[in-house]
Amino acid sequence: PILQEPALAELDAAYARAVDVVDPNLLALVTAHIEDALADGPVPAATSDARQFDVAVVVEQMLVDVAGLDDATVQRASAHFREGEFADLIMASYIVEARVRLRVAAERLWPAP
C-alpha cells in the first residue's frame, strides 16, 4: 500500500465520526473551502447566512495561518453554536484537511501508472 493502512483506517474512522456529529451542511461547506484551497476544487457556493459566512472565514484563515485568527473572529463564529459544537466543527475541518492533503500528496507524488 502507498500509505500506511492503520493510519488511514484511523483517519477514516475519525472522518466517519465527524460525519455523525457535525451538521452535514456545515461539513459540506468546510469541505468545499478546503478542496478549493488545497486541491483546485470548484469554487465554493456563496454562503447563505451569517453562520455559514462566519464558519467560512474561520476555515479559510485556518488554512492560511491558524495563529492569525483573532479572538473576535473566533467568538463571532462560535456564537452560532451550543457548547462543544464549534470545537467539533473545527476538529472535523482538520480531519477533512488531512484527508485532502493526503489525497493530493498521493496523486502528485505517486501517480497511477
N, C-alpha and C positions, 0 to 999 in steps of 0.2 A: 504493500500500500504506500501511496505517496505521502500521506500524513499519518501520524500516529493514531491508530484506531481507538484506543482507550480515551485519549484526549478529545477526539472528535465526538465520541459517544457521550462524554460528559457535557460537552458544549451543546450537542443536540438535546440532551435531557434538560439542560438549563433553558434552552430556547422553548422547548415544549412547555415547561413550567411558566415561562413568560407569556406564552400564548394563552394559558389557562387563567392567568392572573390579571393581565393588562387589558384595558379596553381595546378591542380589536381595531377600532377606527384610529386610535392614537398609535397603536403599534404599526399600523399601515403607514401612517403619517411619518413616524420616526424612520421606518424602513425606507420610505421613498426619499427622504432627505439624505440618508446615509448612502443609498445606492447612487443618487445623483452626485454626491460629493466624492465618493471613492471609486465608483465603478462606471462612470459615464452613463448612469441610468437616465431615464427620462426625467425631465424637469417635474418636480412635484406639483400637484394641483394647488391652486390657491387655498389658503386656509379659510375655513368657513365661519370661524368665531374667534373670540379673544383667547379661549383656552387653547385651541389649536395653534394660533399665532404665537402665544407665549411659549408653548412647548417647542415649536419650530425654532424660535430664537435661541432657546437653551441648547437644543441639539446641534444646531449649526455652530454655535460658539464652542461647544464641547469638541466638535470635530477639528476646529482650528486651534483652540488653546483653552483647555478647561480651566486653567489658572486665571484666565482673563475674564471669567464670569464674575460679574459684580453681584453684590447682595441684593440689590433692587430687582435685577432681572430674575434671579432665583426666587425671590419672595413673590414676585408677580406671577410667575408660573406655578409655584407650589400652592398659591392661594386657591387654585381651582380644584384642589384635591383634598380628600379626607386624609387623616393621619396614616402615613405609611405608603399611600398610593403613589405619591410623587417619587419616593425612593424606589419603589418597584419599577416605575416607568424608566427612571434613569438607569437602573440595573439592566433592564430589558434592552435599552438602547446600546449599552456596552456589549451585550451578548450579540445583538444584531450586527454591530460594528465589527466584532471579532469574526463572525461568520463571513461577512462580506470581505473583510481583509484577507482571510484565509482563502476564500474562493478566488479572489483576484490574484493573489500570490501564486496559487496553484496553476491558474490559467496562463499567467505570464512567465513563470519560471519553469514550469513543466508542461508545455503544450502537448496536446494529444498528437500522436504520430500521424 
